[in-house]
């Protein structure tokens, strides 16, 4: 019954997001705004799988987003067909995720810092003049030859729905139970018979691939981007804020967090550009200190009090 309720909730959430994606631009004539919400929500849900369900916070998570975008570009420069280029980018990120698996030997903040170091290393490699033959270096990457914003928008929406349903399945499955056991205590998970390295590694790869596809779709939609655009450290901080604000380990939390905070971000970025990072920095501190469960925590308390 628990699985049915979670799955039904995921379907309802998916329908709402589809309505927002296709009706929103008709009300507020800014399709790019809604596309960014779709992509950022997808990335937040991806981060939620490894951070919210497993308890490992990768500060360098956006490395998969950036490599997803640049993987497609490199594939196109190598003469691959568009579909082949997307598969090539996906494989690049998969290899990167596998290479970074040993980082899980590190604990807590050491793991977070190590992923950040990997993020910085890949970023400097991408913009390095030595690899400009493939990445075009700091001059930016262009996907104008395959530009198709309408198709990209539809695919991004479908992929978001897929990620919502996938998250619902993971949470309700034995696999999700194992992830939560790892989050509570790795030692206890071992004693309960959980194969921690494989379970944790699988969650890591799923999370990485979600960010990879989201990055590829972002690059395809924007058609032109720079290394600092898709490898933005501040963007990674915002994604963490979205997940924390909405509620770690929930389905609805990252979605609510992204919609609300990205809307606030857009307002601040237009009217108070210099205070955006300050706002999100203070918000993160307050969330960690006073509301670690996010908005989801408040909702749960409200419904518990309302129940007879």
PAGU-304331 format. One record per residue (C-alpha): x, y, z; residue in three letters. Coordinates in steps of 0.1 Angstrom, whole numbers, padded with zeros to 4 digits, always signed. Each point is the difference from the previous one (the first is absolute). Example, Ala and Ser with C-alpha at 12.3 -4.5 7.8 and 13.67 -1.06 7.14 Angstrom:
BEGIN
+0123-0045+0078ALA;+0014+0034-0007SER;
This chain:
BEGIN
+0000+0000+0000UNK;+0029+0023+0008UNK;+0013-0005-0035UNK;-0034+0008-0016UNK;-0003+0032+0020UNK;+0035+0012-0010UNK;-0005-0009-0036UNK;-0034+0017-0001UNK;+0015+0031+0015UNK;+0028-0001-0026UNK;-0025-0002-0028UNK;-0020+0030+0014UNK;+0032+0020+0004UNK;+0010-0009-0036UNK;-0033+0011-0014UNK;+0004+0033+0019UNK;+0035+0006-0014UNK;-0012-0008-0035UNK;-0028+0026+0003UNK;+0025+0025+0014UNK;+0024-0007-0029UNK;-0025+0005-0028UNK;-0025+0024+0015UNK;+0025+0022+0019UNK;+0016+0015-0031UNK;-0035+0011-0013UNK;-0006+0019+0032UNK;+0035+0013+0005UNK;+0016+0005-0034UNK;+0035-0012+0010UNK;+0005-0036-0012UNK;+0037+0001+0011UNK;-0011+0006+0036UNK;-0021-0032+0000UNK;+0026-0020-0018UNK;+0025+0009+0026UNK;-0024-0010+0027UNK;-0005-0034-0017UNK;+0038-0005-0003UNK;+0009+0012+0035UNK;-0028-0021+0015UNK;+0013-0031-0018UNK;+0035+0007+0013UNK;-0013+0006+0036UNK;-0018-0034-0002UNK;+0032-0016-0012UNK;+0020+0015+0029UNK;-0028-0011+0024UNK;+0006-0036-0009UNK;+0037+0000+0012UNK;-0003+0027+0026UNK;-0036-0003+0013UNK;-0003-0038+0000UNK;+0036-0011+0006UNK;+0014+0030+0020UNK;+0031+0007-0021UNK;+0002+0037-0010UNK;+0021+0005-0032UNK;+0010+0036-0003UNK;+0013-0007-0034UNK;-0032-0016-0013UNK;-0004+0025-0028UNK;+0030-0014-0017UNK;-0024-0026-0016UNK;-0022+0028-0012UNK;+0029+0018-0016UNK;+0014-0031-0016UNK;-0035-0009-0013UNK;-0001+0032-0019UNK;+0036-0001-0012UNK;-0002-0037-0008UNK;-0026+0007-0027UNK;+0021+0029-0013UNK;+0032-0022-0002UNK;-0020-0027-0018UNK;-0012+0025-0026UNK;+0035+0013-0005UNK;+0012-0036-0005UNK;-0025-0003-0029UNK;-0026-0021+0018UNK;-0037+0001-0008UNK;-0021+0019+0026UNK;-0014-0032+0016UNK;+0035-0015+0000UNK;+0014+0032+0016UNK;-0026-0002+0028UNK;+0009-0037+0006UNK;+0037+0010+0000UNK;-0006+0027+0026UNK;-0019-0025+0021UNK;+0028-0025-0002UNK;+0026+0027+0010UNK;-0020+0008+0031UNK;-0004-0037+0008UNK;+0037-0006-0002UNK;+0006+0031+0022UNK;-0025-0012+0026UNK;+0018-0034+0001UNK;+0034+0017+0003UNK;-0013+0020+0030UNK;-0015-0030+0018UNK;+0031-0005+0023UNK;-0008+0034+0015UNK;-0026-0018+0021UNK;+0028-0014+0021UNK;+0002+0035+0015UNK;-0024+0011+0027UNK;-0024+0030+0003UNK;+0017+0033-0008UNK;+0031-0017-0015UNK;-0023-0016-0026UNK;-0016+0034-0007UNK;+0033+0018-0004UNK;+0014-0028-0022UNK;-0029+0002-0024UNK;+0005+0038-0001UNK;+0037-0006-0009UNK;-0011-0023-0028UNK;-0024+0027-0012UNK;+0027+0026-0001UNK;+0024-0023-0018UNK;-0025-0009-0028UNK;-0010+0037-0003UNK;+0036+0011-0006UNK;+0006-0029-0024UNK;-0030+0010-0021UNK;+0011+0036-0003UNK;+0037-0009-0004UNK;+0016+0012-0033UNK;+0016-0035-0003UNK;-0035-0015-0006UNK;-0015+0028-0020UNK;+0000-0022-0031UNK;-0028-0019+0017UNK;-0016+0024+0024UNK;+0008+0034-0016UNK;+0015+0011+0033UNK;-0012+0032+0016UNK;-0015+0012-0033UNK;-0032-0020+0007UNK;-0019-0029-0017UNK;-0026+0004-0027UNK;-0028-0025-0008UNK;-0017+0023-0025UNK;+0002-0027-0027UNK;-0025-0022+0020UNK;-0020+0028+0016UNK;-0036-0010+0005UNK;-0015+0017+0031UNK;-0036-0014-0004UNK;+0012-0036-0002UNK;+0025+0006+0029UNK;-0028+0014+0022UNK;-0022-0030-0006UNK;+0028-0025+0007UNK;+0010+0018+0031UNK;-0035-0001+0014UNK;-0003-0037-0008UNK;+0033-0007+0017UNK;-0011+0020+0031UNK;-0031-0022+0002UNK;+0022-0031-0004UNK;+0023+0012+0029UNK;-0030+0007+0022UNK;-0014-0035-0005UNK;+0035-0015+0003UNK;+0005+0017+0034UNK;-0034-0013+0011UNK;+0010-0035-0009UNK;+0034+0002+0017UNK;-0016+0014+0032UNK;-0026-0028+0001UNK;+0024-0029-0010UNK;+0023-0022+0020UNK;+0028+0019-0017UNK;-0012+0033+0015UNK;-0003-0017+0035UNK;+0036-0010-0004UNK;+0010+0035-0009UNK;-0017+0014+0031UNK;+0017-0027+0021UNK;+0033+0013-0013UNK;-0009+0035+0008UNK;-0009-0008+0036UNK;+0031-0022+0006UNK;+0024-0017-0024UNK;+0010-0025+0027UNK;-0036-0009+0008UNK;-0007-0003-0037UNK;+0029-0025-0003UNK;-0013-0020+0029UNK;-0035-0001-0015UNK;+0014-0016-0032UNK;+0001+0031-0022UNK;+0027-0001-0027UNK;+0011+0035+0008UNK;+0025+0006-0029UNK;-0023-0013-0027UNK;-0031+0016+0014UNK;+0017+0034+0006UNK;+0018-0002-0034UNK;-0032-0007-0018UNK;-0017+0031+0016UNK;+0031+0021-0010UNK;-0002-0011-0036UNK;-0037+0006-0003UNK;+0004+0034+0016UNK;+0029+0009-0023UNK;-0019-0012-0032UNK;-0030+0022+0009UNK;+0023+0031+0002UNK;+0017-0011-0032UNK;-0032-0001-0020UNK;-0012+0032+0015UNK;+0033+0017-0010UNK;-0002-0013-0035UNK;-0036+0013-0003UNK;+0011+0034+0014UNK;+0028+0003-0025UNK;-0023-0011-0029UNK;-0026+0026+0010UNK;+0023+0029+0006UNK;+0021-0009-0031UNK;+0030+0020+0012UNK;+0017-0002+0034UNK;+0033+0006+0017UNK;+0019-0023+0025UNK;-0009+0024+0028UNK;-0037-0002-0009UNK;-0004-0038+0003UNK;+0028-0005+0025UNK;-0013+0028+0023UNK;+0009-0007+0037UNK;-0027+0024+0011UNK;-0026-0020-0019UNK;+0009-0031+0020UNK;-0005+0020+0032UNK;-0034+0011-0012UNK;-0010-0036-0008UNK;+0010-0011+0035UNK;-0021+0029+0014UNK;-0030-0011-0021UNK;+0002-0035+0014UNK;+0005+0011+0036UNK;-0027+0026-0002UNK;-0026-0024-0014UNK;+0010-0030+0021UNK;+0027-0027-0003UNK;-0010-0035-0010UNK;-0035+0010-0012UNK;-0015+0001-0035UNK;-0019+0033+0003UNK;+0028+0018+0020UNK;+0025+0006-0028UNK;-0028+0010-0023UNK;-0015+0026+0024UNK;+0034+0012+0010UNK;+0010+0006-0037UNK;-0032+0017-0010UNK;+0000+0024+0029UNK;+0037+0008+0004UNK;+0007+0002-0038UNK;-0029+0025-0003UNK;+0015+0020+0029UNK;+0034-0003-0017UNK;-0014+0014-0032UNK;-0014+0030+0019UNK;+0032+0006+0019UNK;+0022-0005-0031UNK;-0019+0028-0018UNK;-0005+0025+0028UNK;+0028-0008+0025UNK;+0027-0019-0020UNK;+0027+0006+0025UNK;-0019-0015+0029UNK;-0010-0034-0016UNK;+0029-0020+0014UNK;-0003+0017+0034UNK;-0037-0009+0001UNK;+0006-0037-0008UNK;+0029-0002+0023UNK;-0020+0013+0030UNK;-0029-0022-0010UNK;+0022-0032+0000UNK;+0013+0009+0035UNK;-0035+0006+0013UNK;-0014-0032-0015UNK;+0028-0022+0014UNK;-0003+0016+0035UNK;-0038+0003+0004UNK;-0018-0020-0027UNK;+0021-0030-0011UNK;-0032-0018-0012UNK;-0010+0029-0023UNK;-0036+0009-0009UNK;-0009-0037+0000UNK;+0007+0000+0037UNK;-0026+0027+0006UNK;-0025-0017-0022UNK;+0004-0033+0018UNK;-0005+0018+0034UNK;-0031+0017-0013UNK;-0017-0031-0012UNK;+0010-0019+0032UNK;-0017+0027+0021UNK;-0031+0000-0023UNK;-0004-0038+0003UNK;-0025-0012+0026UNK;
